[in-house]
Amino acid sequence: MKVEVVENYDEMSSRAADIVEAQILRNPRSVLGLATGSTPLGLYDKLAEGVRQRQLSYKQVKTINLDEYRGLNRSHPNSYHKFMNEHLFEHLDIDMRHTYLPDGQASSVEEECRRYEALIDRLGPIHLQILGLGTNGHIGFNEPGTPENSLTHCVELDESTRKNNARFFSSLEEVPTHAITMGIASILKSDKILLLASGKKKGEAVKRLLEKQPGEEFPASFLWKHEDVTLIVDREAYQLAEKERQ
Ligand SMILES: O=P(O)(O)OC[C@H]1O[C@](O)(CO)[C@@H](O)[C@@H]1O
């Protein structure tokens, strides 16, 4: 894992955007793996800026998202379908038929997970997978306890994850209890992985990650099993890990 420490959230987002844009320029038919949450918002703003100011094109790009809440309609204000449209897709010239997220409302969740994993295999390998880091070490919605060989599956969300994400909903009760997520093994199939972490809140998680001890109780630690991962972390999120090293 390559670790890049940057000053702040803005610098993390710019650096991540440079990497994504270089990937698109190298291969205009790239398949990108995308994340939601607060972490990639700055990156998505920068990508939109790249389209406006430098006419970068995503016409031939395909995207596969990590996860979607179970039970939310795709037009629900808090669905990840809606999130991706608002924060990224609407600002790109991407062909919406080439943007994929799990169907949170599928009647058979098992079938939907199988279909999604087959889609990853058909379109993939994902050239570049973007990940945020949960405070409990989750990547996608792979909560502590998720095995390394997990494929796309339905997960019961941790109470801590629901509390963290409650800020996007009007109350904690409204946060869905389940989600469909790519598994650890699905994520590790990607060619390259870009993990982003910013802010004091992520300090403990970054410290645990940099202990280089893969284990189910901290899913992001399985990223040590992949040969091409870059962690871009800002000073605040890196502080605790740095203290540990001194
Ligand atoms: O970016 P946040 O909101 O801190 O959440 C951490 C990560 O958890 C997830 O929201 C779970 O989907 C990631 O995609 C996200 O980046």
The ligand as an SDF file (V2000), in Angstrom:
LIG
                    3D

 16 16  0  0  0  0  0  0  0  0999 V2000
  -17.3250    8.8830    3.6130 O   0  0  0  0  0  0  0  0  0  0  0  0
  -18.0380    8.6750    4.9120 P   0  0  0  0  0  0  0  0  0  0  0  0
  -19.3960    9.3420    4.9010 O   0  0  0  0  0  0  0  0  0  0  0  0
  -17.2060    9.0680    6.0820 O   0  0  0  0  0  0  0  0  0  0  0  0
  -18.3070    7.1180    5.0380 O   0  0  0  0  0  0  0  0  0  0  0  0
  -17.2680    6.1860    4.8760 C   0  0  0  0  0  0  0  0  0  0  0  0
  -17.5810    5.2120    3.7810 C   0  0  0  0  0  0  0  0  0  0  0  0
  -18.7630    4.4660    4.1010 O   0  0  0  0  0  0  0  0  0  0  0  0
  -19.5550    4.3350    2.9300 C   0  0  0  0  0  0  0  0  0  0  0  0
  -20.5200    5.3280    2.9090 O   0  0  0  0  0  0  0  0  0  0  0  0
  -20.3620    3.0850    2.8220 C   0  0  0  0  0  0  0  0  0  0  0  0
  -21.0120    3.1000    1.6140 O   0  0  0  0  0  0  0  0  0  0  0  0
  -18.5030    4.5790    1.8720 C   0  0  0  0  0  0  0  0  0  0  0  0
  -18.8450    4.5460    0.5670 O   0  0  0  0  0  0  0  0  0  0  0  0
  -17.9530    5.8230    2.4440 C   0  0  0  0  0  0  0  0  0  0  0  0
  -16.9920    6.5120    1.7820 O   0  0  0  0  0  0  0  0  0  0  0  0
  1  2  2  0
  2  3  1  0
  2  4  1  0
  2  5  1  0
  5  6  1  0
  6  7  1  0
  7  8  1  0
  7 15  1  0
  8  9  1  0
  9 10  1  0
  9 11  1  0
  9 13  1  0
 11 12  1  0
 13 14  1  0
 13 15  1  0
 15 16  1  0
M  END
$$$$
